[in-house]
Amino acid sequence: MKILIQNGRVIDPASGRDEMADVAIAAGRIIAIGPIATDFHPARTLDATGCIVAPGLVDLSVRLKEPGQEHAGMLESETAAAVAGGVTSLVCPPDTEPVLDEPGLVDMLKFRAEKLHRSRVFPLGALTRGLGGEVLTEMAELTEAGCVGFGQAEVTIQNTQVLLRALQYAATFGYTVWLRPQDLWLGKGVAASGPLATRLGLAGVPAAAETIALHTLFELMRGIQGGARVHLCRLSSAAGVALVRAAKAEGLPVTCDVSVHNLHLTDVDIGFYDSRFRLQPPLRQQRDRDALRAGLADGTIDALVSDHNPVDSDAKTLPFAEAEPGASAVELLLGLACTWAQQEGLGLMQALSVLTHGPQQVLGTSLGTLQASVGQLAVGGAADVLVFHPDAPWVVAPSALRSQGRHTPFEGHEMPVSVRATLVAGQIAHTAEGVAALA
């Protein structure tokens, strides 16, 4: 289908483009940005007057809950939530039920996702069978099935020898290992260690749980010839940011991300045992949040993620320590990134960069030829496009979320921007109510 997006302000962090321009789309690709040929006759036209035209967002942490946990979320509901938030590409962790440790399971997930014609789904394969931390999976076969990397989700590998072998094998074949740095024994609490956790009587998770895991990982990486690419998922502490900054300066091939929750909230927000704020990693103190915000601004942290993890009411409306950690956030990712940028005195270019170009660089060579252009607006590249209004605030109401999980710590918060349309592979996957400019 031929589509023309006209009269919008085109912002593309990958190329540095920021200009008023039209965008022409045909056969799932962008065929022109700027002056459009007179013989181009679109089947649909989208008037983007007053709006920003940007690459579709790339979210590196979205749990779809399918297969195995359909009561909390399904591919249909969660990908609908994703495109409503402008997310056209998402990475799914391997902790589904069953775990994504067999090519057939990955094939099934991708087939189901492709039939929905919404967000592109890039699965992570399990690093070890059943996430058990003992036997490595067949990474080559999982890569052929479509996995863009290998991780353990929230499960820590206790055996350091297994972790070393995994890194060595991944380095040999150019795979990326995705790990959330957390020591098993120190990470069993439910809130960040500190005065608030002590006052509430909640088991604490010290920052050392993160830094010990980082020290171990970096030391293993230093001993691997050729280097092992590692992506660190959802940093949470100021000390962790400092260690990553030093590791990058040293030249270790490491990237990292932070979740919208840790970027905006602190442990004080837990209030009186509010289970909506029961998250992994736990919310830490203000100095940690400030360090995360600064690290994202200066490029130490490569990407901002929603850490979307829908939880059903039966598992969430429990005492804080017993509630299942997680929240629905993929629909809020763009708004929370723009809020961060406004508060830090940054522009839209940087807000979009941590949602598009940054994540695309993390994925890098893991993507196919055409899919390598996700996260950017490039002539000849995939037509994954986001159109949003930069000055159309709205208030988060759980009942209005498209995700099957309705629990979010941002209930009642104002989002400064609103998505008007989302295109995936040249097809309109979402339009906001009241958008009548599609003809």
C-alpha positions in Angstrom: 0.0 0.0 0.0 1.2 3.5 -0.8 1.0 6.0 2.0 1.9 9.6 2.2 2.6 11.4 5.5 2.7 15.1 4.9 3.2 18.4 6.7 5.0 16.8 9.7 8.3 17.7 11.4 10.6 14.7 10.7 13.0 13.8 13.5 15.5 10.9 13.0 18.2 10.6 15.7 20.2 8.1 13.6 20.8 10.6 10.8 20.4 13.8 12.8 17.5 14.9 10.5 15.2 17.5 12.0 13.1 19.3 9.3 9.7 19.8 7.9 9.3 17.1 5.2 6.9 14.6 3.7 7.4 10.9 3.9 6.4 8.5 1.1 5.9 4.8 1.7 5.3 1.9 -0.7 5.7 -1.9 -0.5 6.6 -1.7 3.2 9.6 0.6 2.6 10.2 4.4 2.8 10.8 5.5 -0.8 11.3 9.3 -0.2 11.7 11.8 2.6 11.3 15.4 1.5 10.1 16.4 -2.0 7.8 13.7 -3.3 7.7 12.7 -7.0 4.6 14.0 -8.8 3.8 10.5 -10.1 3.5 9.1 -6.6 -0.2 8.5 -6.0 -0.9 7.4 -2.4 -3.8 5.2 -1.4 -3.9 6.9 1.9 -2.7 10.3 3.2 -2.0 11.2 6.8 -1.9 14.9 7.6 0.8 15.3 10.3 0.4 19.1 10.7 1.6 20.0 14.1 3.0 16.5 14.7 6.4 14.8 14.9 7.1 12.1 12.4 9.8 9.8 13.9 11.1 6.2 13.7 8.9 3.6 15.4 10.2 3.0 18.9 12.3 0.0 19.8 11.6 -1.4 23.3 14.3 -3.8 24.6 12.2 -5.3 27.4 8.5 -6.3 26.8 7.0 -9.4 28.4 4.1 -10.7 26.2 3.1 -13.4 28.7 2.4 -15.9 25.9 2.9 -18.8 25.8 2.0 -20.0 29.3 0.6 -16.9 31.2 -2.3 -15.9 29.0 -4.3 -15.0 32.1 -1.9 -12.0 32.6 -1.5 -11.0 29.0 -1.7 -12.3 25.4 0.1 -11.5 22.2 -3.0 -9.8 20.8 -3.5 -7.4 23.8 0.2 -6.7 24.5 1.2 -6.0 20.9 -1.9 -3.8 20.6 -0.7 -1.9 23.6 2.8 -1.6 22.0 1.6 0.0 18.8 -0.7 2.3 20.8 2.5 3.5 22.5 4.4 3.9 19.2 6.5 0.8 19.8 7.0 -1.0 16.4 9.8 -3.4 17.5 10.1 -5.1 20.8 12.4 -7.7 22.5 10.7 -10.5 24.4 12.7 -12.1 27.3 12.9 -15.9 27.3 11.0 -16.6 30.6 7.8 -17.7 29.0 6.1 -21.0 29.9 7.7 -23.1 28.5 11.0 -21.3 28.4 12.3 -20.2 25.0 15.1 -22.8 24.8 13.9 -24.7 21.7 13.8 -23.5 18.1 10.2 -24.7 17.7 9.0 -22.5 20.6 10.7 -19.5 19.0 9.2 -20.3 15.6 5.7 -20.6 17.1 6.0 -17.2 18.9 7.3 -15.4 15.8 4.6 -17.0 13.7 1.8 -15.9 16.1 3.2 -12.4 16.3 3.6 -12.0 12.5 0.0 -13.0 11.9 -1.2 -10.1 14.1 0.6 -7.5 11.8 1.5 -5.3 14.8 4.9 -4.8 16.4 7.9 -6.8 15.2 8.8 -9.3 18.0 12.4 -10.2 18.5 12.8 -13.0 21.0 15.7 -13.6 23.3 16.7 -17.3 23.6 17.4 -18.9 26.9 21.1 -18.9 27.7 20.8 -22.2 29.6 18.2 -25.0 29.3 15.1 -24.2 31.2 17.0 -21.1 32.6 18.5 -23.7 35.0 21.9 -22.2 34.9 23.7 -25.5 34.2 23.6 -26.6 30.5 24.0 -24.2 27.6 21.3 -24.1 25.0 21.9 -24.7 21.2 22.5 -21.1 20.5 23.2 -21.6 16.8 19.8 -23.3 16.2 18.0 -20.6 18.3 19.7 -17.9 16.3 18.5 -19.5 13.0 15.0 -19.5 14.5 15.1 -15.8 15.0 16.6 -15.1 18.5 18.6 -11.8 18.7 20.5 -12.7 21.8 20.5 -15.0 24.8 19.7 -14.3 28.4 18.4 -15.5 31.8 15.6 -13.0 32.4 15.5 -12.7 36.2 17.3 -15.9 36.9 20.9 -15.6 38.0 23.5 -18.2 36.9 25.0 -19.4 40.2 27.8 -21.4 38.6 30.5 -18.9 37.4 32.1 -21.6 35.3 28.9 -22.0 33.3 28.7 -18.2 32.9 32.3 -18.1 31.6 31.6 -20.9 29.1 28.5 -19.1 27.9 30.5 -15.9 27.3 33.2 -17.7 25.5 30.8 -19.5 23.2 28.9 -16.3 22.5 32.1 -14.5 21.7 33.2 -17.2 19.3 30.1 -16.9 17.2 29.3 -13.2 17.7 26.2 -13.6 19.9 25.2 -11.1 22.5 24.5 -12.1 26.1 21.7 -10.2 27.9 22.0 -10.3 31.7 20.4 -8.4 34.5 23.2 -8.0 37.0 22.1 -9.2 40.4 23.7 -11.5 42.9 21.5 -14.4 43.8 21.9 -14.4 47.5 21.8 -10.6 48.0 18.9 -10.1 45.6 16.2 -12.0 47.4 14.6 -9.0 49.0 11.5 -7.1 47.9 12.6 -3.4 48.3 15.9 -1.5 48.0 17.9 -1.6 51.3 17.6 1.7 53.1 15.7 3.6 55.8 12.3 3.1 54.1 12.7 -0.7 53.8 13.8 -0.9 57.4 10.9 1.3 58.6 8.4 -0.8 56.6 9.9 -4.1 57.7 10.6 -5.2 54.1 13.5 -7.5 53.1 16.1 -5.3 51.4 18.2 -5.6 48.3 21.5 -3.7 48.7 23.2 -2.0 45.8 26.0 -4.5 46.3 23.7 -7.1 44.7 24.2 -5.3 41.5 27.8 -4.2 41.8 29.1 -7.6 42.9 27.4 -9.2 39.8 28.9 -6.4 37.6 32.5 -6.9 39.0 32.2 -10.7 38.4 30.9 -10.2 34.9 33.5 -7.6 33.8 36.3 -9.7 35.2 35.2 -12.7 33.2 34.9 -10.5 30.1 38.4 -9.3 30.4 39.8 -12.8 30.2 37.9 -13.7 26.9 40.0 -13.2 23.8 38.1 -11.3 21.1 35.6 -10.0 23.7 32.1 -11.1 24.5 29.3 -8.6 23.8 27.1 -8.2 26.8 24.0 -6.1 27.3 23.1 -5.3 30.9 19.4 -5.1 31.5 17.8 -2.5 33.8 20.5 -0.9 35.8 19.2 0.4 39.1 22.1 2.0 41.2 24.4 4.9 41.1 27.3 2.5 41.8 26.3 0.3 38.9 26.3 3.3 36.5 29.8 4.2 37.6 31.1 0.7 37.0 29.5 0.6 33.5 31.0 4.0 32.7 34.4 2.7 33.7 34.0 -0.5 31.8 33.1 1.4 28.6 36.1 3.7 29.0 38.2 0.6 29.3 36.9 -0.7 26.0 34.8 -3.6 27.2 32.0 -4.4 24.6 29.1 -3.7 27.0 25.8 -1.8 26.6 23.0 -1.3 29.1 19.5 0.0 29.6 17.3 1.4 32.3 13.6 1.1 32.9 11.1 4.0 33.0 10.3 3.0 36.6 13.8 3.4 37.9 14.3 6.6 35.9 11.3 8.4 37.4 10.5 6.8 40.8 12.2 6.2 44.1 11.6 3.9 47.1 9.7 6.7 48.8 7.0 6.3 46.2 6.1 2.9 47.7 4.3 4.9 50.4 2.2 2.6 52.6 2.9 -0.8 51.0 1.5 0.1 47.6 2.0 -3.1 45.6 1.9 -1.2 42.3 5.4 -0.2 43.1 6.6 -3.8 43.6 9.1 -4.0 40.8 12.3 -5.8 39.7 14.8 -4.3 40.1 13.5 -2.5 43.1 13.1 1.3 43.3 16.1 2.8 44.9 17.0 6.1 46.6 17.0 9.6 44.9 20.8 9.6 44.4 20.5 6.4 42.4 17.6 7.8 40.3 19.6 11.0 39.7 22.7 8.9 38.6 20.5 6.9 36.2 19.0 10.0 34.7 22.5 11.5 34.2 23.9 8.3 32.8 21.1 8.1 30.2 21.7 11.8 29.2 25.5 11.3 28.8 25.3 8.1 26.9 26.6 5.7 29.5 23.2 4.1 29.4 22.3 3.2 25.8 18.5 2.8 25.9 15.4 3.4 27.9 13.0 0.5 28.2 9.4 0.1 29.4 10.1 -3.1 31.3 6.5 -4.0 30.4 5.4 -6.9 32.6 1.6 -7.2 32.9 0.3 -8.7 36.1 -3.2 -9.8 36.8 -5.2 -8.5 39.7 -5.1 -11.8 41.7 -1.3 -11.6 41.8 -1.0 -7.9 42.3 -3.6 -7.1 45.0 -1.7 -8.8 47.7 0.5 -7.6 50.6 3.5 -5.8 49.2 6.1 -8.6 49.9 3.7 -11.3 48.4 2.6 -9.4 45.3 4.1 -10.4 41.9 6.6 -7.8 40.7 5.8 -6.0 37.4 3.7 -3.3 35.8 2.3 -2.4 32.4 4.3 0.4 30.8 4.8 -0.1 27.1 2.0 2.5 26.3 3.7 5.0 28.5 7.3 4.7 27.2 7.2 7.7 24.8 5.5 10.0 27.3 7.9 9.1 30.1 11.0 9.6 27.8 9.7 13.0 26.8 9.0 13.9 30.5 12.6 12.9 31.4 14.0 15.1 28.5 11.9 18.1 29.5 12.9 17.8 33.2 16.6 17.5 32.2 16.5 20.4 29.7 17.0 18.1 26.7 15.3 18.2 23.3 13.1 15.8 21.5 16.1 14.5 19.5 17.7 13.0 22.6 14.4 11.8 24.0 13.8 9.8 20.8 17.4 8.7 20.5 17.2 6.5 23.6 14.0 4.9 22.2 15.2 4.4 18.6 18.8 4.8 17.6 20.2 3.6 21.0 18.2 0.4 21.1 18.9 -0.3 17.4 22.6 0.0 18.1 22.3 -2.5 20.9 20.6 -5.0 18.6 23.1 -4.3 15.8 24.1 -7.2 13.6 21.5 -9.5 15.3 18.8 -8.1 13.0 18.2 -9.1 9.4 19.0 -7.0 6.4 15.7 -5.0 6.1 15.1 -5.2 9.9 18.5 -3.6 10.5 16.8 -0.3 9.5 14.4 -0.4 12.4 14.8 2.6 14.8 15.6 5.0 11.9 14.0 6.7 9.0 16.0 5.8 5.9 15.1 5.8 2.2 14.9 2.1 1.3 14.5 1.0 4.9 11.6 -0.5 6.7 8.6 1.8 7.0 8.2 1.6 10.7 7.0 5.1 11.5 5.5 6.9 14.5 3.4 10.1 14.3 2.8 11.9 17.6 1.7 15.2 18.9 4.3 16.9 21.0 1.9 19.0 23.0 -1.2 16.9 23.7 -1.1 15.9 27.4 -3.2 13.1 28.8 -3.6 11.5 32.2 -2.8 7.8 32.7 -6.0 5.9 33.7 -5.5 2.1 34.0 -9.0 1.4 32.6 -7.9 3.1 29.3 -4.8 0.9 28.9 -4.9 -1.6 26.1 -2.6 -4.0 27.9 -4.4 -6.9 29.7 -2.5 -5.9 32.8 -4.0 -2.7 34.3 -1.5 -2.1 37.1 0.9 0.8 36.8 2.7 3.0 39.3 2.1 6.0 37.0 -1.7 6.0 37.5 -2.8 9.7 37.5 0.5 11.0 36.0 0.3 13.3 33.0 2.0 12.3 29.8 3.0 15.3 27.7 2.7 13.8 24.3 0.2 11.5 22.5 0.6 9.0 19.7 -1.5 9.8 16.7 -0.6 6.9 14.3 1.8 4.0 14.2 2.9 2.2 11.0 4.7 -1.1 10.9 6.2 -2.4 7.6 4.2 0.2 5.7 0.9 -0.8 7.2 -1.2 1.3 9.6 -1.1 -0.6 12.9 -2.7 2.0 15.1 -4.5 5.3 14.9 -5.8 7.4 17.8 -9.4 8.1 18.2 -10.4 11.2 16.4 -7.7 11.0 13.8 -9.8 11.5 10.7 -7.0 12.5 8.3 -6.7 9.0 6.8 -8.4 8.9 3.5 
